[in-house]
Amino acid sequence: MENERLEPPPLTLLDRYRGQGFTALYTTTVTVSGGTAEHGRASGVVRSDDGNLMLDLRLPAAKSCSGLVPLPCPPSAAGFAACFHGALSLVAKRAHVDVAAMTVAVEVAFGRDPADGGYALIADVRIRLPGVERHVAEELVRNTERMCPYAKMAREGMRSVIAIAN
């Protein structure tokens, strides 16, 4: 498996879906338990059902996601950055634009929300496209924003069902 050549997904993923309802292409479950402090963010243990994600969470020293140990913010930022990077790669490939040197950095900040007095996440997405003309880069990013599920979730929210499990 070490010598296995990894391939990007096919461009057909960019084809417009015309089905009647949501069709899942991939599903995963990530479970957080409370750990020794019995609190997910303070001492949480994160595990995905497929074993690809294993992470211990700890509250940072400072009141931000930039502490010395991980909160849920880094995995959120990683998911957003990886998804946007992948989507932009496909959009650029279809447009015959070389973006091999591209980077996508996502900063996620957790903080207080003055709108409702609760909490909120803010994502700052920075895309570097070395060697791509500005107007071309802007068009690629606009097109990617329309199809990237993380960008869509940030813009429109995410459908969710919250229920007590048996």
C-alpha positions in Angstrom: 0.0 0.0 0.0 3.0 2.3 0.6 3.8 2.4 -3.2 0.1 2.8 -4.2 -0.4 5.7 -6.5 -3.0 8.0 -5.2 -5.3 9.6 -7.8 -7.5 12.7 -7.5 -11.3 12.1 -7.8 -12.8 12.3 -11.3 -14.0 15.5 -12.9 -17.4 14.0 -13.1 -17.8 15.1 -9.5 -18.3 18.6 -10.9 -21.3 17.5 -13.0 -24.6 19.0 -11.8 -26.7 16.6 -9.7 -30.3 16.4 -10.8 -31.7 13.8 -8.3 -34.8 14.2 -6.2 -33.2 14.3 -2.8 -29.8 14.2 -1.0 -27.6 11.3 -2.1 -24.7 10.5 0.2 -21.4 9.8 -1.5 -19.5 9.3 1.8 -20.6 9.0 5.4 -18.4 8.8 8.5 -19.1 8.9 12.2 -16.8 10.6 14.6 -17.4 10.1 18.3 -16.1 12.3 21.2 -16.0 11.0 24.8 -15.3 13.2 27.8 -12.0 11.7 28.9 -10.7 12.2 32.5 -12.4 15.6 33.0 -15.6 14.2 31.6 -15.7 17.2 29.2 -15.2 16.9 25.4 -13.2 20.0 24.9 -11.2 19.8 28.2 -10.1 16.2 27.9 -12.0 14.8 25.0 -11.1 11.7 23.0 -12.0 11.9 19.3 -12.2 8.7 17.2 -13.7 8.1 13.7 -15.5 4.9 13.0 -13.0 3.9 10.3 -10.0 4.6 12.6 -8.5 7.3 10.3 -9.0 10.1 12.9 -7.7 9.7 16.4 -7.2 12.8 18.5 -7.0 13.9 22.1 -8.5 17.3 22.8 -7.3 19.7 25.5 -8.3 23.3 26.4 -5.7 25.8 25.2 -3.7 28.0 27.6 -5.2 31.1 25.9 -8.8 31.8 25.1 -8.5 31.0 21.4 -7.9 28.1 19.1 -4.2 28.9 19.0 -3.3 27.2 22.2 -0.5 24.6 22.6 -2.9 21.6 22.4 -5.8 20.9 20.1 -9.4 22.0 20.5 -12.1 21.1 17.9 -11.0 24.1 15.9 -8.0 22.5 14.1 -9.9 19.6 12.8 -12.6 22.0 11.6 -10.0 24.1 9.9 -8.4 21.0 8.4 -11.7 19.7 7.0 -12.5 23.1 5.4 -9.1 23.6 4.0 -8.8 20.0 2.5 -12.3 20.2 1.0 -11.8 23.6 -0.5 -8.4 22.6 -1.9 -9.8 19.4 -3.4 -12.7 21.3 -5.0 -10.5 24.1 -6.3 -8.2 21.4 -7.8 -11.0 19.9 -9.7 -12.4 23.3 -10.9 -9.0 24.4 -12.0 -8.3 21.1 -13.8 -11.6 21.4 -15.7 -10.6 25.0 -16.7 -7.1 23.7 -17.8 -5.3 25.9 -15.2 -2.3 24.5 -13.4 -2.6 25.0 -9.6 -0.1 22.4 -8.5 1.6 25.0 -6.2 -1.7 26.0 -4.6 -2.2 26.2 -0.8 -5.4 26.7 1.1 -5.0 27.9 4.7 -8.1 28.2 7.0 -8.0 29.9 10.3 -10.9 29.0 12.6 -11.6 31.2 15.6 -13.9 30.2 18.4 -15.4 33.1 20.4 -18.3 34.9 21.9 -21.2 36.0 19.6 -22.7 39.4 20.5 -25.7 38.7 18.3 -27.1 36.1 20.8 -24.7 36.2 23.7 -23.6 32.6 22.9 -20.7 31.3 20.9 -19.7 31.3 17.2 -17.0 30.0 14.9 -15.4 32.3 12.3 -13.4 30.9 9.4 -10.9 33.0 7.4 -9.9 31.2 4.2 -6.7 32.2 2.4 -5.9 30.7 -1.0 -2.5 31.1 -2.7 -2.3 30.4 -6.4 1.2 31.1 -7.5 1.6 31.7 -11.2 -2.1 32.2 -11.8 -3.3 35.6 -13.1 -5.5 37.4 -10.5 -8.7 37.5 -12.6 -8.4 33.8 -13.4 -7.7 33.0 -9.7 -10.8 35.0 -8.6 -13.0 33.2 -11.1 -11.7 29.8 -10.0 -12.3 30.7 -6.3 -15.8 32.0 -7.0 -16.7 28.8 -8.9 -15.3 26.7 -6.1 -17.2 28.6 -3.4 -20.4 27.6 -5.2 -19.6 23.9 -5.1 -17.5 23.3 -2.0 -19.7 21.8 0.7 -17.7 23.5 3.5 -18.1 26.9 1.9 -21.8 26.2 1.3 -22.1 25.1 5.0 -20.4 28.3 6.1 -22.7 30.4 3.9 -26.0 28.7 4.3 -25.7 26.6 7.5 -25.9 22.8 7.7 -28.9 20.6 7.9 -28.6 18.7 11.1 -30.7 16.3 13.3 -29.9 16.3 17.0 -31.4 13.4 18.8 -30.9 11.2 21.9 -29.4 7.8 20.8 -30.6 4.6 22.3 
